[in-house]
């Protein structure tokens, strides 16, 4: 793959708090040190969509006319305040961009992903093919939803945080659409302490600023032995147009701590 752009980033608590304020994702695993002390992480971890936002802004600079209709993102390891992170964009061919965030001190991958016109995002919710349908209070078929509109001021704050070099247009950036699902997963279902492992999303339409989006997630599969949950996610405009849909895989080991 051909390297297109790279940047150094050292996350701060102020950035975690700022992204929580813009996106609404105030999952305590990102912003509450006392809660985090009871989890396997021990301290706040970065929002996956904050890391993606940094890479998204870099990709927008290298390919300003490219529309990313889909992405697949994996989060193998947590990102902490003070980490020395290398952000990198590579040309993966066929109008695809490979995205990667690496902790420089130990070489750990923090985000590995790909975005493009047809990245390998799911087309339908996976069937529940597991005999176990319960983890604690979680049940297959449970759902949660939220309606939220973003204003121009929100986009301006996002652009500054992500490091965008050019003004944003009048549509909600993909990281903020996806962050609606992050909010639902980390605050409502499965709930506080949820840790994102993988996200596969397709973007079918734009989301104009000022128009409320209705986002919904539904539990489709539970794997108790591994503390894993699969969810189907969808965001729609007021007229029913699907803006975004796809799968999420999360770790629920720390939920409810």
VOGU-3710 file (C-alpha; in Angstrom, 3 decimals, decimal comma):
1> xxxxxxxxxx> 0,000/0,000/0,000  1,084/3,544/-0,724  1,366/5,912/2,235  -0,706/9,065/1,753  -0,524/10,871/5,078  0,622/10,448/8,651  0,430/12,480/11,832  1,356/12,312/15,495  -1,310/12,637/18,180  -1,201/12,633/21,968
11> xxxxxxxxxx> -4,787/12,333/23,323  -5,900/14,540/26,216  -8,743/14,381/28,723  -9,993/17,665/27,322  -10,442/15,985/23,928  -12,359/13,080/25,473  -14,663/15,521/27,249  -15,061/17,688/24,151  -16,011/14,750/21,948  -18,494/13,548/24,564
21> xxxxxxxxxx> -20,086/17,001/24,507  -20,315/17,157/20,711  -21,454/13,573/20,083  -23,522/13,016/23,223  -21,531/9,837/23,942  -20,791/10,258/27,630  -20,266/6,561/28,319  -18,386/6,688/31,661  -15,670/4,469/30,223  -14,537/7,608/28,375
31> xxxxxxxxxx> -15,123/10,386/30,905  -15,437/9,012/34,466  -12,116/8,046/36,125  -13,870/6,550/39,181  -15,968/4,251/36,990  -12,958/3,314/34,860  -10,969/2,341/37,965  -13,411/-0,569/38,409  -12,931/-1,805/34,834  -10,148/-3,801/33,203
41> xxxxxxxxxx> -8,805/-0,545/31,720  -8,308/1,265/35,031  -8,587/4,707/33,426  -10,594/6,504/30,718  -10,188/5,304/27,139  -10,693/7,322/23,969  -13,933/7,147/22,008  -13,454/4,973/18,955  -15,205/7,645/16,909  -12,773/10,290/18,172
51> xxxxxxxxxx> -9,869/8,274/16,748  -11,841/7,767/13,550  -12,587/11,498/13,400  -8,855/12,274/13,377  -8,279/9,803/10,535  -11,420/10,958/8,709  -10,111/14,524/8,714  -6,780/13,357/7,311  -8,529/11,338/4,596  -10,678/14,331/3,718
61> xxxxxxxxxx> -7,537/16,380/3,187  -5,817/13,803/0,946  -8,999/12,904/-0,987  -11,363/15,910/-0,672  -13,734/14,740/-3,411  -14,060/11,132/-2,289  -17,371/10,019/-0,775  -16,982/7,145/1,657  -20,075/4,993/1,350  -18,903/2,365/3,811
71> xxxxxxxxxx> -16,279/1,619/6,381  -15,049/-1,218/8,559  -13,263/-0,270/11,778  -11,694/-2,500/14,429  -10,391/-1,399/17,828  -7,900/-4,061/19,003  -6,534/-2,110/21,978  -7,590/0,865/24,120  -6,241/4,375/23,612  -5,363/6,308/26,772
81> xxxxxxxxxx> -4,598/9,910/27,637  -0,932/10,587/26,999  -0,375/7,785/24,490  1,939/8,667/21,609  -0,228/7,708/18,651  0,770/7,477/14,999  -2,172/8,121/12,664  -1,743/6,861/9,109  -3,725/6,866/5,858  -2,712/4,502/3,016
91> xxxxxxxxxx> -4,000/3,961/-0,503  -5,586/0,489/-0,495  -6,544/0,603/-4,197  -9,933/0,794/-5,934  -10,681/4,143/-4,245  -10,266/2,560/-0,811  -8,306/4,100/2,019  -6,678/2,068/4,777  -6,723/3,739/8,188  -4,530/2,863/11,131
101> xxxxxxxxxx> -3,722/4,228/14,566  -0,732/2,733/16,393  0,601/3,336/19,894  4,250/4,083/19,261  5,625/2,972/22,624  4,653/-0,694/22,149  3,441/-0,917/18,531  -0,109/-1,863/19,574  -2,829/-1,303/16,993  -5,514/1,039/18,335
111> xxxxxxxxxx> -7,641/1,311/15,191  -7,396/-0,721/11,996  -9,890/0,020/9,255  -10,821/0,739/5,697  -13,162/3,215/4,049  -14,303/3,561/0,486  -17,185/3,347/-1,964  -17,898/-0,299/-1,155  -15,987/-1,339/1,960  -17,091/-4,686/3,314
121> xxxxxxxxxx> -19,987/-3,594/5,491  -22,894/-5,916/6,244  -26,090/-5,887/4,218  -28,449/-7,359/6,794  -28,656/-8,070/10,479  -27,003/-11,405/11,313  -29,279/-14,233/12,439  -29,278/-15,264/16,058  -27,598/-18,661/15,665  -26,435/-19,113/19,254
131> xxxxxxxxxx> -28,312/-21,077/21,887  -27,530/-18,526/24,622  -29,814/-15,491/24,454  -29,018/-13,875/27,807  -26,082/-12,101/29,444  -27,179/-10,699/32,795  -30,033/-8,305/32,030  -29,294/-8,345/28,289  -31,665/-10,238/25,979  -31,588/-10,828/22,241
141> xxxxxxxxxx> -34,220/-8,577/20,659  -33,791/-5,670/23,082  -33,441/-2,290/21,409  -32,698/1,333/22,208  -33,180/4,510/20,210  -32,447/8,224/20,203  -33,344/11,259/18,106  -30,785/14,024/17,757  -30,126/17,014/15,529  -26,746/18,656/15,127
151> xxxxxxxxxx> -26,273/22,377/14,512  -23,610/24,274/12,606  -21,904/25,097/15,910  -21,565/21,360/16,634  -19,911/20,812/13,255  -17,540/23,720/13,830  -16,486/22,245/17,188  -16,090/18,830/15,581  -13,949/20,248/12,761  -11,616/21,917/15,257
161> xxxxxxxxxx> -11,336/18,762/17,359  -10,773/16,441/14,390  -8,215/18,761/12,832  -10,052/19,530/9,592  -8,069/21,853/7,346  -11,055/23,058/5,308  -14,587/24,144/6,295  -17,230/21,414/6,461  -20,283/21,465/4,225  -23,880/21,326/5,470
171> xxxxxxxxxx> -24,067/17,612/6,160  -23,249/15,686/9,305  -19,797/14,030/9,072  -19,739/10,240/9,080  -17,954/10,012/12,470  -20,776/11,973/14,118  -23,481/9,846/12,476  -21,685/6,738/13,730  -21,316/8,340/17,157  -25,100/8,168/17,561
181> xxxxxxxxxx> -24,682/4,405/17,720  -21,732/4,768/20,099  -23,934/6,812/22,413  -26,693/4,200/22,358  -24,269/1,316/22,924  -22,366/3,005/25,720  -25,215/4,720/27,550  -28,427/2,769/26,865  -27,823/-0,722/25,406  -25,774/-2,653/26,423
191> xxxxxxxxxx> -25,014/0,325/28,678  -22,212/2,055/30,623  -18,905/0,246/30,282  -19,554/-1,113/26,783  -16,315/-1,370/24,788  -16,389/-1,139/20,978  -14,491/-3,906/19,173  -15,688/-3,646/15,571  -17,996/-1,487/13,477  -19,200/-2,117/9,920
201> xxxxxxxxxx> -21,369/0,638/8,451  -22,840/1,598/5,075  -23,879/5,199/4,378  -26,798/5,394/1,986  -27,684/9,087/2,169  -26,449/12,352/3,628  -27,682/13,799/6,903  -28,337/17,566/6,667  -27,417/19,634/9,696  -30,383/20,773/11,742
211> xxxxxxxxxx> -32,509/17,743/10,805  -33,125/15,231/13,573  -31,837/11,734/12,938  -33,517/8,726/14,510  -30,921/6,119/15,492  -31,690/2,632/16,780  -29,664/-0,405/17,864  -30,958/-3,930/18,470  -29,253/-6,885/20,130  -29,035/-9,693/17,563
221> xxxxxxxxxx> -26,636/-12,148/19,197  -25,056/-12,755/22,604  -21,992/-14,866/23,377  -21,792/-15,151/27,173  -18,566/-17,144/27,375  -16,709/-14,385/25,542  -18,788/-11,495/26,957  -19,625/-10,390/23,410  -22,733/-8,805/21,949  -23,667/-8,197/18,308
231> xxxxxxxxxx> -26,044/-5,378/17,436  -27,710/-4,097/14,286  -27,753/-0,315/13,944  -29,705/2,051/11,702  -30,039/5,856/11,470  -32,861/7,448/9,464  -34,026/10,892/8,470  -37,508/12,155/9,305  -38,876/10,951/5,961  -37,620/7,405/6,582
241> xxxxxxxxxx> -34,536/7,650/4,366  -31,778/5,437/5,735  -28,641/7,450/6,306  -26,545/4,677/7,812  -26,852/1,029/8,849  -24,641/-1,864/9,813  -23,265/-4,051/12,567  -21,507/-3,440/15,840  -19,540/-5,945/17,924  -18,965/-4,938/21,538
251> xxxxxxx> -17,451/-6,323/24,710  -19,839/-6,232/27,661  -17,567/-7,526/30,420  -17,518/-4,177/32,236  -21,189/-3,238/31,732  -22,909/-2,380/35,004  -19,777/-2,115/37,141
//
